[in-house]
Amino acid sequence: MRSYVEESKFPGSTFLLAEGGNIVHRASTGYRAIDEGKPFEEDTIVRIYSMTKPVVSVGLMMLAERGLFHLDAPVSDFLPEFAECRALTGGAGDETAPCPAPTLHQLLTHTSGLTYAFNPGPAAAAYAAARIDFRPNGPGLAEMTRKLAELPLAFAPGTRWEYSVGIDVVGRVIEAVTGQPLDTWLEAEILEPLGMTDTGFAIPDNKVDRLATLYTSLESGAPISLAAAGKGVMRQVETAEDSAWRGAKTFSGGGGLLSTIDDYFAFTEMLRKGGAHNGARLLSPATLAFMRRNHLPGDIASMGPSSFAETPTTGIGFGIGGSVVLDPALTRAPGNVGDFSWGGIASTVFWLDPAFDLTAIFLTQLTPSSSYPARPQLKALVHGARL
């Protein structure tokens, strides 16, 4: 962690490692705001981006467990704007054909035909042109979802795997089923019961000072750390004071939460212990075991993805809320069969190792997460330290 800071790759970071739920190592280093000299600490609040997806996926499974719907239900049952879906045919230009609406299960497992604006292909280009991004300062979840439904799917649902805004749509389904805004429902049903007091879709004024600055290794943003030759380059994207999360209006189920390492540890403890933590039961052990299985016919690579992925696609399956290791050798990083994990675009990551009963959480604020091989290096260090 120190070397990544010294080489101007990460501004700062915090890490937690637990065995059997007991914290065996934690460390913080570097800065949450370089130019202000503010240290990156355990209570630093970060944009967890796609690590929001497991939280919202748990929310949908809580409603499914109550018998309110089944996972093969089409999303159009809840959001009528998806009633007449069309998918690109793969032919010339923007030719499309009618197709079924994606099911809830396909939304959860990224097999829905939805995509992201940063993926390759004509569907992603249409997302970029229409500004389908679910940013916190956007027009609201309902309006963004309606705009999304006007665009063609990248492929017919169920035929491929492509990383997507599917969990953002899941967040809107939760609103439709419960009759409550996603932030209100999540707070009452998941965050408050687990004691996740620093987690939410917006940053309150009294916590702004703890929000980390977001940096990028790309050519966008203002130069902050122009390092020596052979080292990284960090550019500032967003400070705490000018953050879009101040007064957020769009609650992105795919990437909108802010959190801290201890808050997210409470969430992973619930996952590890089969649905219960802090005196609250969110799901049954059977439902949690179901979520942590591979829900694809093979690994992700076998479903022909061309999209951005935050983990390798060979030897990796996908469950509900995260990836599942099927064969550690094919992932090219130490691990065990059944490792359940996911990360965020700002280089954050967590994983649960059922074989060793380990929980690891790493938080920093550098985008994109593909900038450096920090995740496989971290797994190698953890496995190398276990005797």
C-alpha positions as CSV (number, residue, x, y, z in Angstrom):
1,M,0.0,0.0,0.0
2,R,2.8,2.4,0.8
3,S,4.6,1.6,-2.4
4,Y,1.5,2.5,-4.4
5,V,1.4,5.9,-2.7
6,E,5.1,6.5,-3.1
7,E,4.9,5.7,-6.8
8,S,2.0,8.1,-7.2
9,K,-0.4,5.3,-8.3
10,F,-2.9,5.6,-5.5
11,P,-3.5,8.8,-3.4
12,G,-4.1,6.7,-0.2
13,S,-6.0,3.6,0.9
14,T,-7.3,1.5,3.7
15,F,-7.4,-2.3,4.0
16,L,-9.2,-4.7,6.3
17,L,-8.6,-8.5,6.6
18,A,-10.7,-10.7,8.8
19,E,-10.6,-14.4,9.6
20,G,-13.8,-16.0,10.9
21,G,-15.2,-12.5,11.4
22,N,-12.2,-11.4,13.6
23,I,-10.1,-8.6,12.2
24,V,-6.5,-9.9,12.0
25,H,-5.0,-7.0,10.0
26,R,-5.9,-3.4,9.1
27,A,-3.9,-0.5,7.7
28,S,-4.3,2.9,6.2
29,T,-1.8,5.0,4.3
30,G,-1.5,8.1,2.1
31,Y,-4.0,10.8,1.7
32,R,-7.7,11.2,1.1
33,A,-7.0,14.7,-0.3
34,I,-3.4,15.1,-1.5
35,D,-3.3,18.9,-1.9
36,E,-4.8,19.4,1.5
37,G,-2.6,16.9,3.3
38,K,-5.6,15.1,4.7
39,P,-4.7,11.5,5.7
40,F,-6.7,8.5,4.3
41,E,-8.1,6.9,7.5
42,E,-10.4,4.1,8.5
43,D,-13.4,6.5,8.7
44,T,-12.7,8.0,5.3
45,I,-15.8,8.0,3.2
46,V,-15.4,6.8,-0.4
47,R,-17.4,6.3,-3.6
48,I,-17.7,2.6,-3.7
49,Y,-19.4,2.7,-7.2
50,S,-20.1,-0.9,-8.3
51,M,-19.7,-2.3,-4.8
52,T,-23.2,-0.8,-4.5
53,K,-24.4,-3.7,-6.7
54,P,-24.2,-6.4,-4.0
55,V,-26.2,-4.2,-1.6
56,V,-29.0,-3.5,-4.0
57,S,-29.0,-7.2,-5.2
58,V,-29.5,-8.2,-1.6
59,G,-32.4,-5.8,-1.4
60,L,-34.2,-7.4,-4.4
61,M,-33.6,-10.9,-2.9
62,M,-35.1,-9.8,0.4
63,L,-38.3,-8.9,-1.5
64,A,-38.2,-12.1,-3.5
65,E,-37.9,-14.1,-0.3
66,R,-41.1,-12.4,0.9
67,G,-42.9,-13.9,-2.1
68,L,-43.6,-10.6,-3.8
69,F,-42.3,-11.9,-7.2
70,H,-40.1,-14.6,-8.8
71,L,-36.8,-14.0,-10.5
72,D,-38.1,-15.2,-13.9
73,A,-40.6,-12.3,-13.9
74,P,-40.0,-9.9,-16.8
75,V,-39.0,-6.4,-15.8
76,S,-42.0,-5.0,-17.8
77,D,-44.3,-6.5,-15.0
78,F,-43.0,-3.7,-12.8
79,L,-41.8,-1.1,-15.3
80,P,-44.2,-0.8,-18.2
81,E,-41.7,1.2,-20.3
82,F,-39.9,-2.1,-21.0
83,A,-43.0,-3.7,-22.5
84,E,-41.8,-3.5,-26.2
85,C,-38.1,-4.3,-26.2
86,R,-36.0,-4.6,-29.3
87,A,-32.4,-5.9,-29.5
88,L,-29.7,-5.1,-32.0
89,T,-29.3,-8.1,-34.4
90,G,-25.6,-7.8,-35.0
91,G,-26.1,-6.9,-38.6
92,A,-25.3,-3.7,-40.4
93,G,-26.0,-0.4,-38.7
94,D,-28.6,-0.2,-36.1
95,E,-30.9,-3.0,-37.3
96,T,-33.1,-4.4,-34.5
97,A,-35.6,-7.1,-33.9
98,P,-38.4,-7.6,-31.3
99,C,-37.3,-9.5,-28.2
100,P,-38.7,-10.4,-24.7
101,A,-38.2,-8.0,-21.9
102,P,-35.3,-9.0,-19.6
103,T,-36.2,-10.9,-16.5
104,L,-35.2,-9.9,-13.0
105,H,-32.7,-12.7,-13.0
106,Q,-31.1,-11.5,-16.2
107,L,-30.8,-8.0,-14.8
108,L,-29.1,-9.4,-11.7
109,T,-26.6,-11.5,-13.6
110,H,-25.7,-9.1,-16.5
111,T,-27.3,-11.2,-19.1
112,S,-30.2,-8.8,-19.8
113,G,-28.9,-7.2,-23.0
114,L,-28.4,-3.9,-21.2
115,T,-24.9,-2.4,-21.3
116,Y,-22.8,0.6,-20.1
117,A,-21.7,3.7,-22.1
118,F,-18.1,2.8,-21.7
119,N,-18.4,-0.6,-23.3
120,P,-17.7,-1.1,-27.0
121,G,-20.4,-1.4,-29.7
122,P,-23.3,0.6,-31.1
123,A,-25.6,0.1,-28.0
124,A,-23.0,1.6,-25.7
125,A,-22.5,4.5,-28.2
126,A,-26.3,5.1,-28.0
127,Y,-26.0,5.2,-24.2
128,A,-23.2,7.7,-24.4
129,A,-25.2,9.9,-26.8
130,A,-28.3,9.8,-24.6
131,R,-26.2,10.3,-21.4
132,I,-27.4,7.1,-19.7
133,D,-25.1,7.3,-16.8
134,F,-27.2,7.3,-13.5
135,R,-25.0,10.0,-12.1
136,P,-26.0,11.3,-8.6
137,N,-26.8,14.8,-10.0
138,G,-28.9,13.3,-12.8
139,P,-32.7,13.8,-13.3
140,G,-33.8,11.0,-11.0
141,L,-33.9,7.2,-11.1
142,A,-37.4,7.0,-12.6
143,E,-36.6,9.4,-15.5
144,M,-33.2,7.9,-16.2
145,T,-34.8,4.4,-16.4
146,R,-37.5,5.7,-18.8
147,K,-34.8,7.1,-21.1
148,L,-32.9,3.8,-20.9
149,A,-36.0,1.9,-22.0
150,E,-36.2,3.9,-25.2
151,L,-32.9,2.4,-26.4
152,P,-32.4,-1.0,-28.0
153,L,-30.8,-3.8,-26.1
154,A,-27.2,-4.8,-27.1
155,F,-28.4,-8.4,-27.6
156,A,-31.4,-10.6,-27.0
157,P,-31.7,-11.3,-23.2
158,G,-30.0,-14.5,-22.0
159,T,-27.7,-14.9,-25.0
160,R,-24.6,-13.2,-23.7
161,W,-23.0,-11.7,-20.6
162,E,-22.2,-8.0,-20.6
163,Y,-21.5,-5.7,-17.7
164,S,-24.4,-3.3,-17.5
165,V,-26.7,-0.9,-15.8
166,G,-29.0,-3.8,-14.9
167,I,-28.7,-3.2,-11.2
168,D,-29.7,0.4,-11.6
169,V,-32.9,-0.9,-13.2
170,V,-33.2,-3.4,-10.2
171,G,-33.1,-0.3,-7.9
172,R,-36.0,1.2,-9.8
173,V,-37.9,-2.2,-9.5
174,I,-37.4,-2.0,-5.8
175,E,-39.0,1.4,-5.8
176,A,-42.0,0.2,-7.9
177,V,-42.6,-2.8,-5.7
178,T,-42.2,-1.0,-2.3
179,G,-43.7,2.3,-3.3
180,Q,-40.7,4.0,-1.6
181,P,-37.6,5.9,-2.9
182,L,-34.6,3.6,-3.1
183,D,-32.6,5.5,-0.6
184,T,-35.4,5.5,2.0
185,W,-36.1,1.8,1.6
186,L,-32.4,0.8,1.6
187,E,-31.8,2.9,4.8
188,A,-34.7,1.2,6.6
189,E,-34.2,-2.4,5.5
190,I,-30.5,-2.8,5.1
191,L,-28.3,0.1,6.2
192,E,-29.8,0.9,9.6
193,P,-30.3,-2.8,10.7
194,L,-26.6,-3.5,9.9
195,G,-25.4,-0.3,11.6
196,M,-24.1,1.2,8.4
197,T,-24.4,4.8,9.6
198,D,-21.9,6.3,7.1
199,T,-23.4,4.7,4.0
200,G,-25.8,6.4,1.7
201,F,-26.5,7.9,-1.7
202,A,-25.6,11.5,-0.6
203,I,-23.0,13.1,1.6
204,P,-24.4,15.2,4.4
205,D,-22.7,18.5,5.2
206,N,-21.4,17.3,8.5
207,K,-19.5,14.5,6.8
208,V,-18.1,16.3,3.8
209,D,-14.7,16.7,5.4
210,R,-14.3,12.9,5.6
211,L,-15.2,12.3,1.8
212,A,-12.1,11.5,-0.2
213,T,-11.1,13.3,-3.3
214,L,-11.5,11.2,-6.5
215,Y,-8.5,10.9,-8.8
216,T,-7.9,9.3,-12.2
217,S,-4.9,7.9,-14.1
218,L,-6.4,9.1,-17.4
219,E,-5.8,12.3,-19.3
220,S,-8.9,13.9,-17.9
221,G,-9.0,16.1,-14.8
222,A,-6.6,18.6,-13.3
223,P,-3.0,17.5,-12.8
224,I,-2.3,16.9,-9.1
225,S,0.6,14.5,-9.0
226,L,2.8,14.5,-12.1
227,A,5.2,11.8,-11.0
228,A,8.8,11.1,-12.1
229,A,9.4,8.9,-15.1
230,G,8.3,5.3,-14.5
231,K,5.8,6.2,-11.9
232,G,2.1,6.9,-11.9
233,V,0.2,10.0,-12.7
234,M,-2.9,11.1,-10.7
235,R,-5.3,13.8,-11.9
236,Q,-8.1,15.2,-9.7
237,V,-11.6,14.4,-10.8
238,E,-13.8,15.6,-7.9
239,T,-13.1,17.0,-4.5
240,A,-15.3,16.6,-1.5
241,E,-16.5,20.2,-1.7
242,D,-17.6,20.0,-5.4
243,S,-18.9,16.5,-5.2
244,A,-22.0,15.5,-7.2
245,W,-23.0,13.4,-4.1
246,R,-23.9,16.6,-2.3
247,G,-27.7,16.7,-2.7
248,A,-27.8,13.6,-4.9
249,K,-31.1,13.2,-6.8
250,T,-30.5,10.0,-8.7
251,F,-30.0,6.9,-6.6
252,S,-27.9,4.5,-8.6
253,G,-28.4,0.9,-7.6
254,G,-25.4,0.1,-9.8
255,G,-22.9,2.5,-8.4
256,G,-24.3,5.3,-6.2
257,L,-23.4,4.5,-2.6
258,L,-20.8,6.2,-0.5
259,S,-19.4,4.1,2.4
260,T,-16.5,3.4,4.8
261,I,-14.5,0.3,5.4
262,D,-16.1,-0.5,8.7
263,D,-19.6,0.0,7.3
264,Y,-18.9,-2.3,4.3
265,F,-17.4,-4.9,6.7
266,A,-20.8,-5.0,8.5
267,F,-22.4,-5.8,5.1
268,T,-19.8,-8.5,4.2
269,E,-20.3,-10.0,7.7
270,M,-24.0,-10.4,6.9
271,L,-23.0,-12.2,3.6
272,R,-20.4,-14.4,5.4
273,K,-22.8,-15.4,8.2
274,G,-25.7,-16.4,5.9
275,G,-27.9,-13.3,6.0
276,A,-27.7,-12.1,9.6
277,H,-25.5,-9.5,11.5
278,N,-25.8,-7.0,14.3
279,G,-28.9,-8.7,15.6
280,A,-30.7,-8.3,12.3
281,R,-31.6,-11.0,9.8
282,L,-31.9,-9.8,6.2
283,L,-32.0,-13.1,4.4
284,S,-32.1,-16.8,5.1
285,P,-28.9,-18.9,4.9
286,A,-30.4,-20.8,2.0
287,T,-31.0,-17.6,0.0
288,L,-27.5,-16.4,0.6
289,A,-26.0,-19.7,-0.5
290,F,-28.2,-19.5,-3.6
291,M,-26.8,-16.0,-4.4
292,R,-23.2,-17.1,-4.0
293,R,-23.5,-19.9,-6.5
294,N,-22.6,-19.5,-10.2
295,H,-25.8,-18.6,-12.1
296,L,-24.2,-18.8,-15.6
297,P,-24.0,-22.0,-17.7
298,G,-20.2,-21.8,-17.6
299,D,-17.7,-19.1,-16.8
300,I,-18.2,-15.5,-18.0
301,A,-15.7,-16.0,-20.8
302,S,-17.9,-18.7,-22.3
303,M,-20.7,-16.2,-22.8
304,G,-18.7,-14.0,-25.2
305,P,-18.3,-10.8,-23.3
306,S,-16.8,-7.8,-25.0
307,S,-17.5,-5.5,-22.1
308,F,-15.4,-4.0,-19.4
309,A,-15.0,-6.4,-16.5
310,E,-13.5,-5.7,-13.1
311,T,-12.3,-9.4,-12.8
312,P,-10.9,-11.9,-15.3
313,T,-13.6,-13.7,-17.2
314,T,-11.9,-17.1,-17.4
315,G,-12.5,-19.4,-14.5
316,I,-15.0,-16.8,-13.1
317,G,-18.7,-17.3,-12.9
318,F,-21.3,-14.8,-11.7
319,G,-23.8,-15.2,-8.9
320,I,-26.3,-12.6,-7.6
321,G,-24.4,-9.6,-6.5
322,G,-20.9,-10.7,-7.3
323,S,-18.5,-13.0,-9.1
324,V,-17.7,-16.6,-8.1
325,V,-14.4,-18.3,-8.6
326,L,-14.8,-21.6,-10.4
327,D,-11.2,-22.5,-11.1
328,P,-8.5,-20.3,-9.4
329,A,-5.8,-21.4,-11.9
330,L,-7.8,-19.9,-14.8
331,T,-8.1,-16.6,-13.0
332,R,-4.3,-16.3,-12.8
333,A,-4.5,-15.2,-9.2
334,P,-4.4,-17.2,-6.0
335,G,-7.8,-18.0,-4.6
336,N,-10.2,-20.8,-3.7
337,V,-13.2,-22.2,-5.4
338,G,-16.3,-20.3,-4.3
339,D,-14.5,-16.9,-3.6
340,F,-17.3,-14.3,-3.9
341,S,-16.3,-10.8,-4.8
342,W,-16.8,-7.5,-6.6
343,G,-15.2,-4.2,-7.0
344,G,-15.7,-0.6,-8.0
345,I,-14.4,1.6,-10.8
346,A,-12.4,3.7,-8.3
347,S,-10.2,0.6,-7.6
348,T,-12.1,-0.6,-4.5
349,V,-12.7,-4.4,-4.0
350,F,-13.9,-7.0,-1.5
351,W,-13.9,-10.7,-1.5
352,L,-15.1,-13.5,0.8
353,D,-13.1,-16.8,0.8
354,P,-15.3,-19.6,2.1
355,A,-12.4,-22.1,2.2
356,F,-10.3,-20.1,4.6
357,D,-13.2,-18.1,6.1
358,L,-11.5,-14.8,5.1
359,T,-12.9,-11.4,4.4
360,A,-10.8,-8.8,2.6
361,I,-11.9,-5.2,1.8
362,F,-9.7,-2.6,0.1
363,L,-10.7,1.0,-0.5
364,T,-9.0,3.8,-2.4
365,Q,-10.1,6.5,-4.9
366,L,-8.4,6.1,-8.3
367,T,-10.4,5.5,-11.5
368,P,-10.4,3.4,-13.6
369,S,-9.9,0.2,-11.7
370,S,-7.9,-1.3,-14.6
371,S,-5.1,1.3,-14.1
372,Y,-2.9,-1.1,-12.1
373,P,-2.9,-4.8,-11.1
374,A,-3.6,-4.1,-7.5
375,R,-6.3,-6.7,-7.0
376,P,-4.3,-9.8,-8.0
377,Q,-1.3,-8.4,-6.2
378,L,-3.5,-8.1,-3.0
379,K,-4.8,-11.6,-3.3
380,A,-1.3,-12.9,-3.7
381,L,-0.1,-11.1,-0.6
382,V,-3.0,-12.3,1.5
383,H,-2.5,-15.9,0.4
384,G,1.3,-15.6,0.8
385,A,0.8,-14.4,4.4
386,R,-1.5,-17.3,5.4
387,L,0.5,-20.1,7.0
